[in-house]
Amino acid sequence: MRKIKNELLKRCGVPGGIEVLLLLLLSTPFATQAAEQSAQTPASEPASRTCESLAGKTLGGAVIVDAKADRSAGPGNDRCIVNGALHKTLQFRVALPLDWNGRLLYFGGGGWNGSISPLVFAPMPERSGYVVVTSDSGHSANGIDASWALGNPQAQTEFAFLSVHSVLEATKVIVHDYYGSAPHHSYFEGCSNGGREALISASRFPNDFDGVIARAPAYNWSGLFSKFLRNSQRQLGVPGAAVGAEAARVVEAAALEQCDALDGLADGIISNPESCQVRLESKRCSGAASAQCLTDTQMQTVQTFYSDLKSTDGTVLYPGWSPGGESEGWPVWLTGVPTAASSASGGAQALFADGFFKYWVVADPKADVLHINPEEHRPALALADTLLSASPDLRTFFALGHKVILWHGTSDWAISYRGSIQYFKNVAAAVGDESRRDESMEFFLAPGVQHCAGGAGADTVDLLTPLKGWVEESKRPSETGLVAKKAGAAGRATLSRPLCRYPAFPQYKGGDAALASSYRCEAR
């Protein structure tokens, strides 16, 4: 696994490259968004005390390590940056704006978290005026290292479900001390593990947030990481089975050839992957293996990636992936980069599976993960799920009038969007029926978008403003004409698409293919 990590580091081309890449992909893609300025409530009265006077205090059980005024975010974005700690090991940061709008926004972490991302505090129009807070989830690590969990039940509990709630409680005390009043509304937004944290908060601490945004949530932790294990065992453990960048391009070309134009336009984006059943028979090597075809053994590997993970009794533990975005997604998540010594290389899925099974499931740093049989560890996996996985039972959250926006890119090769479809359906079953769910929850698929961001599709959309409007003004997000964009040079949009409420997808109706107005949301 060390070799896999080293190859990924080389691929990224910068020191700590995979950590930086996963930070961007798993944690806060929102720092790259170019959203319209959201309407703000009148600014609060000036802070009741100076920023620096917070340093050294103990508020809400948290020690304020330091507090410094920050004017680097540009005109109108002056703020007080507070660094605090709970239990010495749970580090968090709060930005207290001079012109406060009375609201709080909590950002979730990515991967195994373990650090505080500066991207969270990048100035963004839609979050202007909000108190912004995030944490390291209770341990210090690089986001892909899970060794901190070994024999550390407190760190496991903090990461799994308690850190967000604990930090929020402390932050509200800090906010009240600084401004003289508590937030009148609190919101949460996160992607990947942060999306899981959003759903954990809604299901386990329904009073904490008035609304949450769960992007590409890793809510079914053991199922997801068991699927990671299956994929990496096939890719790394079977002679001749490994596929690489060439195979990814072959498979993607077949998917686009067969499914790209199903939405009325061949534009490199599969808008309705649910209707796409890719046939790869024509890509099977008829003679010697080459970069333009797949051997029978490689075909089985590709099938492994796409297929559901099932238990021995046939229960689906985690859904497989759907066609689209292979050339960009596989090298990061599944196939990695071949080395001089071996053509078999794995991506980030292998790294995450290795850490989870070594340090959380079997608690043995020397375990040979590539030869672990998850069926032999069902009790340990079930126990991990009691901590890590989010329930679809949102009855209390909905009864309080709180709202959920669920979002997922369809070319996400880290977390299958089909898992979010299943969660959406499970919520309906848990709360009574679809109509009760739909009163308080909306789900959007982003065609062609990779994990949290990237890909051929429109990956940038402000969901905070519509969530606020839904909670505070009863305006449903799907009725506000949501438009997603893909930003090019200097933040200029290269294309835009309507963000359609599931199960609808954008169907081309004619006109400029780069404009959202040339598409309509059509039911599947």
C-alpha positions, 0 to 999 in steps of 0.5 A: 500500500505504501507503493500505491501511495507513493505512486499517487503522490508522484501523479499529483506532482506536488509534495503531499499531492494525494493529501491535497487532491483528496482535500479538494475532492473530498472536503470543500469543493465549494471554495471554487464556486462562483455563485451569485451574491445572496441576499443578506439580513441587516448586519448585527450590532458591533461585537460586544468585545474585541476579537483578541479578548477571546484568546485564553478564555474557556467558553462552552467547555472549549479553550480558545487557543488564539483569536486574531482579527483578519482583514485579508478576505477583502473589503466587507469581509473583516472577521475574527478568526478563533482557534479552539480545542475541546478535550485537547484533541478536538481542534476547531476554527471559527470565523466571526464576521464583523457584519454578522447576519445572525446565521451560522454555517458548519462545514464538514470534513473529507476523507478521514479528516484530521485537519482544518482546511483553509478552503473553508474560510475562502471568501464566497458571496453566498456565505458572506455574513455567516459565522463559519466553523469547521473542525478536524473531527478529533484527531490529527492526520492527513485525510487518508491515514486511519492509524489514529483509530487503532485502540482509540475509542474516543477518536473513533467516537468523535470522528464517527458522530460526536465532533460536529455536535460538540463543536457546534455547542461550544461555537454557539457559546462563543458566538453569544459571548462575542455578539451578545446573541445566539444564531437565529438559524444554523446550517450545515454543508459537506461533501463525502465524509462531510455529506455523511456528517450532514446526515448524521447530524440530521438523524442523531442530533435533529435540533442542531441545524435548521437545514443540511446540505449533503453532497455525495454522502458516504453514509453507508460506511462499511458497505462503501469501504467493503466495496472499495476492498472488493475493487482493490482485491480484484485490481491488485490481487488477481494476476492479469486483472489490473486495468489502467488509464488505457482501459479507462479510455476504452470503456469511457469511449464505449459508454459515450458512444452508446449513451451520450446522445440519449439526452438529445445531444452528444456533448461528452456528458451522459445526462441519464446514466440510469438508462445507460447499459453499456455493452463492451463485447466489441472491446474484447481483445480478439487476438493479442492484448493491446491498449485498444481492447480488454482481455477477458480477465480485464473485462471481469475487473471492469464488471467488478467495478460496475456490479453491486457488492452482495453478501452471501445471502444475496443482500446488496451491501453497496451498489456498483458504479454507473458508466461515465467519467472513467478516464478522469475518475479511475486513475484517482480512485481505482487504477492508480498509476503502474510502476516500473516493477508492476502494471498492477496499481491501485487508487485511493479506494485501495488506500481507504480500504486498507486503513479501515480494515487494518485500524478499525475492523481487525485492529491489526496494522500488519493485516494482509488486507488484500486477502481479508474476507469481509464476510468473516468480519460481519460483526465488526463491520456491523459494530462500525456501522453503529458509529459511522453510518447515517440512518434514513430515519429523519422523522424528528428532523422533519417534524421540527420543520428542518430541511435536507438537500441531497446532491450527487455527481453521476460520474463520482468514482469515489462514492456511487450516486446510486447509493444516494438514490437508495438513501433517498428511497430509504428515507421515504420508507422511514418517514412514512411515504414519498410525499412526507419525505418530499415535504422536507427533502429534495435530491439533485443529480449532477450529470457528468460531475466527479466526486464533489467537483470536477468532470465534464459536467456542471459542477458548481452550484450554490445550494446554501442560498436555496436552503436558506430560502426554503427554511426561512421563506418556504421557497422550495429549491427546485422551484427557484430555477437552480442552474449549475455551472462549470467554471473555466479560466478566470471563473467564467462559466464554460457551460451551464445546466439546469439542476434537476430534481430527481428523478428528472434529468436535463434533456436538450431541446435545442439552442446553444448547447453551453446554456442551461436555457437550452435544456428542460428537466425531463422525468425519467 
